[in-house]
């Protein structure tokens, strides 16, 4: 006989109080229920249930085995459900939050690819630079740049976020020389109001890591707005590569301090710590890992 089947029969017999009740619940004969229990007892070498003509009673060994068998059967059911969900077709609405610049320039252009691969899924993407509450605000997935606080959420690390320092040639023609990060104290810096970038910019060199205080008369919460200000000659900006590099390539901006490496910032994708992920969430997590986890940022 199959041990897992016999364990199922035994646990139902304990829970329902008799072989007859277990037989009805499992759609088998009372005799077959008894044979399954006897098989377990022979296999384990202990009596699990005392039988009399009037009643059955669970032995101490039977009670201990029942508690452990319940856990094993529950885990088996969970594993089978997980496998079934893995095979299931992703469907339904998935709510995603991402920072504005990353969302506009990196994530949104790829969503048509994901939707084509998953025709039964609808995506609702909300872009915001503030730190949203995934649980309270009902998001399935959140992208987050920077170091993570201890939130209890499950995080997958993606490729780090690369920043580039830039300015317009017109601004550089009129401004003091900018050959070292320390020169930024003499420059008009365009300040991004989120994260530590509003007060300090970091660089790496042969001197080690340099943490430079920055100041400027213009502070904005939009990377796009800051870059437009940089293009207009308002100062020096520090923004993500996917936003800056196309403008450098077309000549409307110039990379500055290129001899100094700018430390990358962590990028993670987060979701709730559910025991079993739904197919739609799992499909998007895998999609994001494929596209943002291999150095494409």
C-alpha positions in Angstrom: 0.0 0.0 0.0 1.0 3.6 -0.5 2.2 5.2 2.7 0.9 8.7 2.0 -2.6 7.3 1.2 -2.4 5.3 4.4 -1.4 8.4 6.4 -4.4 10.3 4.9 -6.7 7.4 5.9 -5.3 7.3 9.4 -5.6 11.1 10.0 -9.2 11.1 8.8 -10.0 8.1 11.0 -8.6 10.0 14.0 -10.4 13.2 13.1 -13.8 11.6 12.4 -13.6 9.1 15.3 -14.2 5.8 13.4 -13.3 3.7 10.4 -16.9 3.9 9.2 -17.0 7.7 9.2 -13.6 7.9 7.5 -14.7 5.4 4.9 -17.7 7.6 4.0 -15.6 10.7 3.8 -13.0 9.0 1.6 -15.4 7.0 -0.5 -13.9 3.6 0.4 -15.0 0.6 2.5 -14.5 0.4 6.3 -12.5 -2.8 5.6 -10.1 -0.9 3.3 -9.7 1.9 5.9 -8.7 -0.8 8.5 -6.2 -2.3 6.1 -4.6 1.1 5.5 -4.2 1.7 9.3 -2.9 -1.9 9.8 -0.4 -1.3 7.0 0.9 1.8 8.8 1.1 0.0 12.1 3.1 -2.8 10.6 5.4 -0.4 8.8 6.0 1.7 12.0 6.0 -1.3 14.4 3.7 0.4 16.9 0.0 0.3 17.6 -1.7 3.5 16.4 -5.4 2.8 17.2 -6.8 0.4 19.8 -9.8 -1.4 18.4 -12.7 -3.0 20.2 -16.1 -4.1 19.0 -17.6 -0.9 20.5 -15.1 1.9 19.9 -11.7 2.9 18.7 -9.2 4.9 20.7 -6.0 6.5 19.6 -2.9 5.4 21.4 -0.2 7.8 22.7 2.0 6.8 19.8 -0.9 7.2 17.5 -1.6 10.7 18.8 2.1 11.7 18.2 2.1 10.2 14.8 -1.1 12.0 13.9 0.3 15.4 14.8 3.3 14.8 12.6 1.3 13.2 9.8 -1.0 16.3 9.6 2.0 18.5 9.0 3.4 16.2 6.3 0.1 16.0 4.5 -0.4 19.8 4.7 3.0 20.4 3.2 2.3 17.9 0.5 -0.9 19.7 -0.3 0.9 23.0 -0.4 3.5 21.6 -2.7 0.9 20.2 -5.1 -1.0 23.5 -5.1 2.2 25.4 -5.8 3.0 23.1 -8.7 -0.6 23.6 -10.0 -0.3 27.3 -9.7 3.1 27.3 -11.6 1.3 25.6 -14.5 -1.6 27.9 -14.4 -2.0 30.7 -16.9 -1.3 34.1 -15.4 -4.5 36.2 -15.4 -6.0 39.2 -13.7 -4.9 42.7 -12.8 -1.5 43.3 -11.4 -0.8 46.7 -9.6 2.8 47.9 -9.8 4.6 50.9 -8.4 7.9 52.3 -9.6 10.0 55.5 -9.3 9.0 58.0 -12.1 12.2 58.1 -14.1 12.8 54.3 -14.0 9.1 53.7 -14.8 9.0 56.1 -17.8 12.3 55.3 -19.4 13.1 51.7 -18.4 9.9 49.8 -17.3 7.1 51.3 -19.3 8.7 50.6 -22.7 8.9 46.9 -21.8 5.3 46.5 -20.6 4.0 45.8 -24.2 6.4 42.8 -24.3 5.1 41.5 -21.0 1.5 42.0 -22.0 2.0 40.2 -25.3 3.5 37.2 -23.5 0.6 37.2 -20.9 -2.6 38.1 -22.8 -4.8 37.4 -19.8 -3.0 39.9 -17.5 -3.9 43.6 -17.1 -1.2 45.9 -15.7 -1.9 49.0 -13.7 1.4 51.0 -13.2 1.6 53.9 -10.8 4.7 56.1 -10.9 5.7 58.0 -7.8 9.0 58.9 -6.2 7.6 58.7 -2.7 7.9 55.4 -0.8 4.5 53.7 -1.1 3.2 51.1 1.3 2.8 47.9 -0.7 0.3 46.3 1.6 -1.9 49.3 2.7 -2.0 50.7 -0.8 -2.8 47.4 -2.5 0.2 47.0 -4.8 1.3 43.5 -6.0 4.8 44.6 -6.9 7.0 47.6 -6.0 10.3 48.7 -7.6 12.5 50.5 -5.2 15.9 52.3 -5.7 18.3 52.7 -2.8 19.0 50.8 0.4 16.0 48.9 1.8 14.6 49.4 5.3 13.6 46.3 7.2 10.0 46.1 6.0 9.2 42.4 6.1 8.7 42.4 2.3 10.4 39.9 0.0 13.0 41.6 -2.2 14.8 40.4 -5.4 18.0 42.3 -6.3 18.1 43.7 -9.8 21.0 45.3 -11.6 22.2 48.4 -9.7 21.0 51.8 -10.8 23.7 53.9 -12.5 23.8 57.7 -12.2 25.6 60.1 -14.6 26.6 63.7 -13.9 25.9 66.1 -16.7 25.4 69.7 -17.8 24.9 71.7 -21.0 27.9 72.9 -22.9 26.5 76.4 -22.6 26.6 76.2 -18.8 30.1 74.8 -18.8 31.4 77.5 -21.1 30.4 80.2 -18.5 31.0 78.2 -15.2 34.2 77.7 -13.3 36.3 74.6 -14.2 34.8 71.2 -13.2 37.5 68.7 -13.1 37.2 67.3 -9.6 34.1 66.6 -7.5 35.3 69.2 -5.0 34.7 71.8 -7.7 31.0 71.3 -7.3 31.0 73.7 -4.4 31.5 76.4 -7.0 28.7 75.3 -9.2 24.9 75.5 -9.4 23.8 72.0 -8.7 20.3 70.9 -9.7 18.9 69.1 -6.7 16.7 66.0 -6.7 14.5 66.4 -3.7 14.2 62.6 -2.9 16.8 60.5 -1.1 20.2 61.6 0.1 21.0 63.1 -3.4 19.4 66.3 -2.2 22.3 67.1 0.1 25.3 65.0 -1.0 26.7 63.3 -4.1 29.2 60.5 -4.0 32.2 59.6 -6.3 35.0 57.1 -6.2 38.6 57.8 -7.1 42.1 56.8 -6.3 41.6 58.9 -3.2 38.8 56.6 -2.1 35.1 57.5 -1.8 34.4 61.2 -1.9 31.2 62.5 -0.4 30.6 66.0 -1.7 28.0 68.4 -0.3 25.9 70.0 -3.0 23.7 73.1 -3.1 21.5 74.8 -5.6 18.7 77.2 -6.0 16.5 74.8 -7.9 15.2 71.7 -6.2 12.7 69.4 -8.0 11.1 66.0 -7.4 11.2 65.0 -11.1 14.3 63.8 -12.9 12.8 64.8 -16.2 12.3 68.4 -15.0 15.9 68.5 -13.6 17.3 67.3 -16.9 15.3 70.0 -18.8 16.8 72.6 -16.5 20.2 71.2 -17.2 19.6 71.4 -20.9 18.6 75.0 -20.5 21.9 75.8 -18.9 20.7 76.0 -15.3 23.4 73.9 -13.7 24.8 70.4 -13.1 22.5 67.4 -12.7 23.0 63.9 -11.4 20.4 61.6 -12.9 20.0 57.9 -14.1 21.9 56.8 -17.1 18.8 55.7 -19.1 17.5 59.3 -18.8 20.8 61.1 -19.4 22.8 59.0 -22.0 20.4 59.5 -25.0 20.8 63.3 -24.5 24.5 63.0 -24.2 24.6 61.0 -27.4 22.5 63.6 -29.2 24.7 66.4 -27.9 22.3 68.4 -25.8 24.1 67.4 -22.6 27.7 66.8 -21.8 28.9 64.2 -19.2 31.0 65.8 -16.5 33.4 64.3 -14.0 33.7 61.2 -16.2 37.0 60.2 -14.6 35.3 59.7 -11.3 33.1 56.6 -10.9 29.7 57.3 -9.3 28.7 54.5 -7.0 25.7 52.5 -8.2 22.5 52.5 -6.1 20.7 49.2 -5.4 17.5 48.4 -7.3 15.1 45.9 -5.9 11.7 44.5 -6.8 9.5 43.8 -3.8 6.4 41.7 -3.1 4.4 40.6 -0.1 5.8 37.5 1.8 3.0 35.2 0.6 3.6 31.5 0.9 2.4 30.9 -2.6 2.7 33.5 -5.3 -0.1 33.9 -7.8 0.9 33.1 -11.4 0.5 36.7 -12.4 2.9 38.0 -9.8 5.4 35.2 -10.4 5.3 35.8 -14.1 6.1 39.5 -13.7 8.8 38.9 -11.1 10.5 36.5 -13.6 10.0 39.0 -16.4 11.6 41.8 -14.4 14.5 39.6 -13.4 15.1 38.6 -17.0 15.1 42.2 -18.2 16.6 44.2 -15.3 18.8 41.6 -13.7 21.5 41.2 -16.3 23.2 44.6 -16.7 20.7 46.2 -19.0 20.2 49.3 -16.8 
